[in-house]
Amino acid sequence: MEIVKNRFLKGVTVVLSALLVISLMGCGQKTDAKTTEAKTVSENVKRMPDEMTKVNLGLPSNKNMSYLPFYVALKKGNFQKHNLNVNLSVVQGGVLALRGLQSGDFQIISSLPESVITGASEGANVKLIGTLDIQSMYSIYVAKDIHDPKELKGKVAASMVPGNGTDIQLQYWLKKHGLEPNKDIRIINAGDNAERLQTLQQGQSAVTILSPPTDLKADELGYKRFLMRDELKTYNHNMIAASGDQIKNKPEVIYAFMAAEAEAVTFIKDKANRDEVIKIVMEQMEMKNADAEKSLDFVLPALADHGKINIEGIKWAIDMVKEAGVLKKEINLDKLLDERFYAK
């Protein structure tokens, strides 16, 4: 009787063991199925529209060398290749570009990061999806009788809108050289590049901040230049932002836009294409050949491969917006960035 009992228990044990093995195999197969499914979904993400789609691109300034990838993408048909009909619209400054993005006038904009940071912190449904460049495009110019930044004490600085990225970078530079804005040096709102340079020419300011191509005119006039990128090592200058609705409802448009922009950057950086790129610069910026070459050489080192954002530069911008007293609410990177759309 004992033998029968032992055999019975042994049999039960074997059956249970077998069932356990089958169960574990089933679990393993189930996990693999989920992994495969997730991988398939990832690989099958739609990366361009099925048909030609209009995209209104808002730019906060006209004839800006940082926008060279956009100009090239239009000229070489990169956008069209990805089923995008891109229309460029110029507004006065990043704040207006951001408003156009929120109202639906634009699907994508380029802007300095500071205005997007401020807007997103206040609830704007926008995200930074990439960047055109990962170095500052700005240079500081001082009056001809200024030989040392310390001599600017008691003078006037020509800036743009208070709290704007242009203004923040100018104030950053002044502070690095021991000058407290609106205490040691008075800051005035002088408008865009051309207007700021004019204040320097007319003696209304002793220092200002300029970007290409206006910097070439300042060089011709003999003003001393200080490169912002020499002191500000991490910065995303002209960034790319999209509305939350566009990202949610038509992500394939964002993928296609970023792919076309990345292809244009690759074309620009290829030395074999230099002459063709120079011609595009001359046409778009209305420059003579020598100036086009100088501007291209200035921009080239800063162009971001794949539109990839410099995260340290974003952190710097957030800190500076806080320091300027413009950022009223905290904002984290997850709320500000969406890095899914980089070109492969």
C-alpha positions in Angstrom: 0.0 0.0 0.0 2.9 2.3 0.9 4.5 1.6 -2.5 1.3 2.5 -4.3 1.1 5.7 -2.3 4.7 6.7 -3.2 4.1 6.0 -6.9 1.0 8.1 -6.8 2.8 11.0 -5.2 5.7 10.7 -7.6 3.3 10.7 -10.5 1.6 13.8 -9.2 4.9 15.5 -8.8 5.9 14.7 -12.4 2.6 16.1 -13.7 2.9 19.2 -11.7 6.5 19.7 -12.8 5.4 19.3 -16.4 2.6 21.8 -16.0 5.0 24.3 -14.5 7.4 23.9 -17.4 4.6 24.4 -19.9 3.4 27.4 -18.0 6.8 29.0 -17.9 7.2 28.3 -21.7 3.9 30.0 -22.3 4.9 33.0 -20.3 8.2 33.2 -22.2 6.4 33.0 -25.5 3.9 35.7 -24.4 6.7 38.1 -23.4 8.5 37.5 -26.7 5.3 38.2 -28.5 4.9 41.5 -26.7 8.5 42.5 -27.4 8.1 41.6 -31.1 4.8 43.6 -31.3 6.4 46.6 -29.7 9.3 46.4 -32.0 7.0 46.1 -35.0 5.0 49.1 -33.9 8.2 51.1 -33.5 9.4 50.2 -36.9 6.1 50.9 -38.5 5.8 54.5 -37.3 4.5 56.7 -40.2 7.3 59.1 -41.1 5.8 61.2 -43.9 2.3 62.2 -45.1 0.7 60.1 -47.8 0.1 63.1 -49.9 1.5 66.6 -50.3 0.8 68.5 -47.1 1.0 72.3 -46.5 3.2 73.5 -43.6 3.4 77.1 -42.6 6.8 77.7 -41.0 7.0 80.9 -38.9 10.4 82.6 -38.7 11.1 85.5 -36.3 13.4 87.4 -38.6 14.2 87.8 -42.3 17.4 86.9 -44.1 19.0 85.0 -41.2 22.0 82.7 -42.0 20.9 80.2 -39.4 17.9 79.4 -41.6 20.2 78.2 -44.3 19.0 74.5 -43.9 15.5 75.7 -44.6 16.6 77.7 -47.7 18.6 74.7 -49.0 15.8 72.2 -48.3 13.4 74.4 -50.4 15.9 74.9 -53.2 16.9 71.3 -53.4 13.4 69.8 -53.1 14.0 68.1 -49.7 10.7 69.1 -48.3 8.8 68.1 -51.5 10.5 64.8 -51.4 8.9 64.2 -48.0 5.5 65.3 -49.2 5.7 68.7 -47.6 4.8 72.0 -49.2 6.6 74.4 -46.8 5.7 78.1 -46.8 8.0 80.6 -45.0 6.4 83.5 -43.1 8.4 86.2 -41.3 7.1 87.8 -38.1 8.8 90.3 -35.7 10.4 88.2 -33.0 10.0 84.8 -31.3 7.1 85.9 -29.2 4.9 86.6 -32.2 6.1 83.4 -33.8 5.0 81.5 -30.7 1.6 83.2 -30.8 1.2 82.1 -34.4 2.0 78.6 -33.5 -0.6 78.5 -30.7 -3.3 80.1 -32.9 -2.7 77.6 -35.7 -1.3 80.1 -38.2 1.9 78.1 -38.1 2.5 74.4 -37.7 6.2 74.8 -37.0 8.4 77.7 -36.0 12.0 78.5 -35.5 12.8 80.6 -32.4 15.4 81.3 -29.8 14.7 78.9 -26.9 13.9 81.5 -24.3 10.5 82.5 -25.7 9.4 78.8 -26.0 10.6 78.1 -22.5 8.5 81.0 -21.1 5.5 80.1 -23.2 5.5 76.4 -22.3 5.9 77.2 -18.6 2.8 79.3 -18.8 0.8 76.5 -20.3 1.3 77.0 -24.1 0.8 73.7 -25.9 4.2 73.7 -27.7 7.3 71.5 -27.7 10.9 72.0 -28.8 11.5 69.2 -31.4 15.0 70.1 -32.6 17.5 72.8 -33.3 19.2 74.3 -36.3 22.4 75.1 -34.5 24.2 74.3 -31.2 26.3 77.4 -30.9 25.4 81.0 -30.4 25.1 83.0 -33.7 25.5 86.3 -31.8 28.4 88.6 -31.6 28.9 91.6 -29.3 30.0 94.9 -30.9 31.4 97.9 -29.0 31.9 101.5 -30.0 35.2 102.4 -31.6 36.4 104.4 -28.6 35.9 101.4 -26.2 39.1 99.3 -25.8 38.0 97.3 -22.8 34.5 96.1 -21.7 35.0 97.8 -18.3 35.0 101.1 -20.2 31.3 100.5 -20.9 30.3 101.5 -17.3 28.0 104.4 -17.4 27.2 103.9 -21.1 24.1 102.6 -23.0 23.6 99.1 -24.4 21.2 98.5 -27.4 19.1 95.4 -26.9 15.8 93.9 -28.1 12.7 93.1 -26.1 13.4 92.6 -22.3 13.5 88.9 -21.5 13.9 87.9 -25.1 16.8 85.6 -25.9 18.8 88.4 -27.5 18.4 90.5 -24.4 19.3 87.6 -22.1 22.5 86.9 -24.0 23.6 90.5 -24.0 23.0 90.8 -20.3 24.9 87.5 -19.8 27.9 89.0 -21.6 27.8 92.2 -19.6 27.6 90.4 -16.3 30.6 88.2 -17.3 32.5 91.4 -17.8 31.6 92.8 -14.4 28.8 95.1 -15.5 25.4 95.0 -13.8 22.6 95.7 -16.4 20.5 98.8 -15.7 22.9 99.7 -12.9 26.4 100.0 -14.3 25.0 100.3 -17.9 21.6 101.3 -19.2 19.8 99.0 -21.6 17.5 100.3 -24.2 15.1 98.4 -26.5 16.3 99.3 -30.0 14.6 96.7 -32.2 16.0 94.2 -34.7 19.6 93.8 -35.9 19.7 96.7 -38.3 18.1 99.1 -35.8 20.6 98.0 -33.1 23.6 98.6 -35.3 22.2 102.0 -36.2 22.2 103.1 -32.5 25.9 102.2 -32.5 26.6 104.3 -35.6 24.6 107.3 -34.3 26.3 107.2 -30.9 23.1 106.3 -29.1 24.7 103.2 -27.7 28.2 102.0 -26.9 27.5 98.2 -27.2 25.0 96.0 -28.9 24.5 92.4 -30.0 24.2 91.3 -33.6 23.8 88.2 -35.7 24.6 87.3 -39.4 24.4 89.0 -41.9 24.3 92.3 -40.0 27.6 91.4 -38.3 29.3 91.8 -41.6 28.2 95.4 -41.9 29.5 96.0 -38.4 32.8 94.5 -39.4 33.0 96.8 -42.4 32.4 99.8 -40.2 35.3 98.9 -38.0 33.5 98.0 -34.7 35.3 95.6 -32.4 33.7 92.1 -32.2 33.4 89.7 -29.3 32.1 86.2 -30.3 29.4 85.0 -27.9 30.4 81.4 -28.7 33.8 82.0 -27.2 32.2 82.5 -23.8 28.9 80.7 -24.1 30.0 77.1 -24.8 26.6 75.4 -24.9 23.6 77.0 -26.6 20.9 76.1 -29.1 20.4 79.3 -31.1 17.5 79.0 -33.6 15.5 76.0 -32.4 12.5 74.2 -34.0 9.2 74.1 -32.2 5.8 72.5 -33.1 2.4 72.8 -31.6 1.2 70.0 -29.3 -1.9 69.5 -31.6 0.4 69.0 -34.6 2.5 66.5 -32.8 -0.5 64.6 -31.5 -2.6 64.6 -34.7 -0.1 64.5 -37.5 3.3 63.3 -36.1 4.3 62.1 -39.6 4.5 65.8 -40.7 7.0 66.4 -37.9 9.1 63.4 -38.9 9.1 64.4 -42.5 10.1 68.0 -41.7 13.0 67.0 -39.5 14.2 64.5 -42.1 14.2 67.1 -44.8 16.0 69.6 -42.6 18.7 67.0 -41.7 19.2 66.1 -45.4 19.8 69.8 -46.1 22.4 70.1 -43.3 24.2 67.0 -44.7 24.3 68.7 -48.1 25.6 72.0 -46.7 28.4 70.3 -44.8 29.6 68.3 -47.8 32.6 70.2 -49.1 31.7 69.1 -52.6 28.6 71.2 -52.5 30.2 74.4 -51.2 29.9 76.4 -54.5 26.3 75.5 -54.8 25.6 76.4 -51.2 27.4 79.7 -51.7 25.1 80.5 -54.6 22.0 79.8 -52.5 23.3 82.1 -49.8 24.0 84.9 -52.3 20.5 84.6 -53.8 18.6 84.2 -50.5 20.6 86.7 -48.4 21.3 89.1 -51.3 25.0 89.0 -50.6 28.1 89.3 -52.7 30.3 86.2 -53.0 32.9 87.2 -50.4 30.3 88.0 -47.8 28.4 84.7 -48.5 31.6 82.8 -48.0 32.3 84.5 -44.6 28.8 83.9 -43.4 28.8 80.3 -44.4 32.2 79.7 -42.6 30.7 81.3 -39.5 27.6 79.2 -39.5 29.0 75.8 -40.6 30.6 74.8 -37.2 27.3 75.4 -35.4 24.9 73.5 -37.6 23.4 70.6 -35.7 23.5 67.1 -37.2 20.0 65.5 -37.4 18.6 68.6 -35.6 19.7 67.1 -32.3 19.3 69.4 -29.3 22.2 70.2 -27.0 20.6 69.4 -23.6 23.1 71.4 -21.6 22.3 74.4 -23.7 18.6 74.0 -22.9 19.4 73.9 -19.2 21.5 77.0 -19.5 18.6 78.8 -21.2 16.1 77.8 -18.5 18.5 79.1 -15.8 19.0 82.4 -17.6 15.3 82.9 -18.1 14.8 82.3 -14.3 17.7 84.7 -13.5 16.1 87.4 -15.8 12.9 87.1 -13.7 10.8 86.1 -16.8 10.1 82.5 -15.8 7.3 82.6 -13.3 6.7 78.8 -13.0 9.1 75.9 -13.0 9.4 73.8 -16.1 11.1 70.4 -16.6 12.6 69.0 -19.7 9.9 66.5 -20.3 7.3 69.3 -20.6 9.5 71.3 -22.9 11.1 68.8 -25.2 10.0 66.0 -27.6 13.1 64.3 -29.1 11.3 61.5 -31.0 11.6 63.2 -34.3 15.3 63.3 -35.0 16.2 62.1 -38.4 17.8 58.6 -38.5 
